[in-house]
């Protein structure tokens, strides 16, 4: 069995994270912005990216591939941090 193409895998995961950002943006505008619940929204960001990692890992059968898990977890953390930083500037 050949080693997975992590570049392609990472590219697909970036797309999944971008989708999550779109969903988070809609939720922020609908439920959090006017209510002033920024701390709650930060918790949602963390939960959402954990969910994206879990779903992506399951759909791509990565449970046994520790390197792939490490890579996508690092990407998810970068996206989550950027979201927190960006939304923290909004208030």
C-alpha positions, 0 to 999 in steps of 0.5 A: 500500500502506498503512502497517502498523498498528504498534499491532496488530503490537506487541500481537501481539508482546507476546503472543509475548513472553509465550508465551516467558516462559512457556516460559522459566519452565518451563525455569528450574524444570526445568533451571536452578533446582536446578542453580544455573546462573543465568548459563546461564539468562541466556544462554538468555533472550537466545537465546530472545528473539532467536529470538522476534524472528526467527520473528515477523519471518519469519511477518509478512513484516517483513524489509523493514520497518525500523521494525517490526523496530526496534519489536519488537527494542525490545520484546524487549529490554525483556522480556529485561531484565525477565526477567534482572532478575526471575530475578537477584532469585531467587538 
